[in-house]
């Protein structure tokens, strides 16, 4: 097991060991961008806030280590990998069509302001607003939730899980973590994810030789 980072000294040894284990579980890209932080006050076993572009530095995953051990290890692993995958898929500065359009709009707005062209400012500002809104909707779309689940399962396969057991563990973790957080009902997004995970399990089982 890797030696925990010095920033975790003073934490309970069992918590410190689990943080080190989770860091090893992450893909390499996660280790560079994600920070695991104990948060005993939060009501959920694990949480992460949306990584807005103005929030610089590492993206925190906060864990309530009083609740965390109540989940079996496969559920913890998949829940953690899924949280990391959700954080990593938001890449504000990886230029695609809408991100490029947003950058062009911002640059155009600045240029028109410099030129003191009121009509140009309105046009460029409108372009920026439309592109930024579409980008925001894309990052928060239901498909992103499903994509994060798929990526978590893909990483879990490289950590020794097969697809059916990874999909099962993640589905069970969704329900168990909601119960631990005191939520009597799952959200619409969680129900959608459960249905998709059942389909993944069924397809993987059928595909077995």
C-alpha positions in Angstrom: 0.0 0.0 0.0 1.3 3.4 -0.9 2.4 5.7 1.9 -0.2 8.4 2.6 0.6 11.9 1.6 1.9 14.1 4.4 -1.2 16.2 4.3 -3.1 13.4 6.0 -0.9 13.1 9.0 -2.8 13.4 12.3 -5.8 11.6 10.8 -7.0 8.4 12.4 -4.7 5.6 11.1 -7.6 3.5 9.7 -8.9 6.6 7.8 -5.4 7.4 6.6 -5.0 3.8 5.3 -8.3 3.9 3.5 -7.4 7.3 1.9 -4.1 5.8 0.7 -6.0 2.7 -0.7 -8.5 4.9 -2.5 -5.7 7.0 -4.0 -4.2 3.8 -5.4 -7.6 2.8 -6.8 -8.0 6.0 -8.8 -6.7 6.3 -12.4 -3.5 8.3 -12.7 -5.4 11.3 -14.0 -7.5 11.3 -10.8 -4.4 11.3 -8.6 -3.3 14.5 -10.3 -6.6 16.3 -10.0 -8.6 14.9 -7.1 -8.1 15.3 -3.4 -9.7 13.0 -0.8 -10.8 14.9 2.3 -12.4 13.6 5.5 -15.7 15.4 6.2 -17.3 14.0 9.4 -20.0 16.7 9.4 -21.6 15.8 6.0 -24.7 13.7 6.0 -23.7 11.6 3.0 -21.0 8.9 2.9 -19.3 10.5 -0.1 -19.8 13.8 -1.9 -18.3 16.1 -4.5 -19.2 19.6 -5.7 -19.5 20.5 -9.3 -16.0 21.8 -10.5 -16.8 25.3 -11.7 -14.0 26.8 -13.8 -13.2 29.6 -11.3 -12.5 27.0 -8.6 -8.8 26.3 -9.0 -6.7 23.6 -7.5 -7.5 20.0 -6.7 -11.1 18.8 -7.0 -12.2 17.6 -3.5 -14.0 14.3 -2.8 -15.3 14.5 0.7 -16.0 11.3 2.7 -17.7 10.8 6.0 -15.5 8.1 7.5 -18.1 7.3 10.1 -20.6 6.2 7.4 -18.1 5.0 4.9 -17.2 1.6 6.5 -20.9 0.6 6.6 -20.7 0.0 2.9 -19.0 -3.2 1.7 -15.7 -2.7 0.0 -17.0 -3.4 -3.6 -19.7 -0.7 -3.1 -17.1 1.7 -1.7 -14.8 1.1 -4.6 -17.4 1.6 -7.3 -19.0 4.6 -5.5 -15.6 6.3 -5.2 -14.5 5.5 -8.8 -17.8 6.8 -10.0 -17.5 10.1 -8.1 -14.0 10.5 -9.5 -15.1 9.8 -13.0 -17.9 12.4 -12.7 -15.4 15.0 -11.6 -12.8 14.2 -14.3 -15.3 14.3 -17.2 -15.8 18.1 -16.6 -12.9 19.6 -18.6 -13.5 23.3 -19.1 -10.4 24.0 -21.1 -10.5 21.0 -23.4 -11.6 22.8 -26.5 -14.5 21.3 -28.4 -17.1 23.1 -30.5 -19.0 24.9 -27.8 -15.9 25.5 -25.6 -14.2 27.0 -28.7 -17.3 29.1 -29.4 -17.3 30.4 -25.9 -13.7 31.4 -26.0 -14.2 33.1 -29.3 -17.2 34.9 -27.9 -15.2 36.1 -24.8 -12.3 37.3 -27.0 -14.8 39.0 -29.3 -16.5 40.8 -26.5 -13.2 42.1 -25.1 -12.2 43.3 -28.5 -15.5 45.1 -29.2 -15.3 46.7 -25.7 -11.8 47.9 -26.6 -13.2 49.3 -29.8 -16.2 50.8 -28.0 -18.6 49.2 -30.5 -21.9 48.8 -28.7 -23.5 46.6 -31.4 -20.4 44.4 -31.6 -20.5 44.0 -27.8 -24.1 42.9 -27.9 -23.4 40.4 -30.7 -20.3 39.0 -29.2 -21.8 38.9 -25.7 -24.9 37.0 -27.0 -22.6 34.5 -28.8 -20.7 33.9 -25.5 -24.0 33.5 -23.5 -25.5 31.0 -25.9 -22.3 28.9 -26.1 -21.7 29.0 -22.3 -25.3 28.0 -21.7 -25.0 25.0 -24.0 -21.7 24.0 -22.4 -23.3 24.1 -19.0 -26.3 22.0 -20.1 -24.0 19.5 -21.6 -21.9 19.1 -18.4 -25.1 18.7 -16.3 -27.0 16.4 -18.8 -28.4 13.0 -17.7 -26.1 11.4 -20.2 -23.1 12.6 -18.2 -24.4 10.7 -15.2 -24.5 7.5 -17.3 -21.1 8.2 -18.8 -19.6 8.5 -15.3 -21.1 5.1 -14.3 -19.6 3.5 -17.5 -16.2 5.0 -16.8 -16.3 3.8 -13.2 -17.0 0.3 -14.4 -14.2 0.5 -17.0 -11.7 1.5 -14.3 -13.0 -1.2 -12.0 -12.3 -3.8 -14.6 -8.6 -2.7 -14.5 -8.7 -3.2 -10.8 -9.9 -6.8 -10.9 -13.7 -6.5 -11.1 -15.7 -8.0 -14.0 -18.5 -6.0 -15.6 -21.5 -7.7 -13.9 -20.1 -7.5 -10.4 -19.0 -3.9 -10.9 -22.4 -2.8 -12.2 -24.1 -4.7 -9.3 -21.9 -3.1 -6.7 -22.5 0.4 -8.1 -26.2 -0.2 -8.2 -26.3 -1.4 -4.6 -24.1 1.5 -3.5 -26.5 4.0 -5.0 -29.3 2.6 -2.9 -27.2 2.0 0.2 -25.6 5.5 0.2 -29.0 7.1 -0.1 -30.2 5.1 2.9 -27.1 6.1 4.9 -27.8 9.7 4.1 -31.3 9.4 5.5 -33.1 9.8 2.1 -36.2 7.6 1.9 -36.4 7.9 -1.9 -34.0 7.9 -4.8 -33.8 10.8 -7.2 -35.0 10.5 -10.8 -31.4 10.6 -12.0 -30.5 7.7 -9.6 -33.5 5.6 -10.7 -32.4 6.2 -14.3 -28.8 5.1 -13.4 -30.1 1.9 -11.7 -32.1 0.9 -14.8 -29.0 1.5 -17.0 -26.8 -0.5 -14.6 -29.3 -3.4 -14.7 -29.1 -3.3 -18.5 -25.3 -3.3 -18.4 -25.3 -6.4 -16.1 -27.8 -8.2 -18.3 -25.9 -7.5 -21.5 -22.6 -8.5 -19.9 -24.1 -11.7 -18.6 -25.6 -12.6 -22.0 -22.4 -11.9 -23.8 -20.5 -14.4 -21.7 -19.4 -17.5 -23.8 
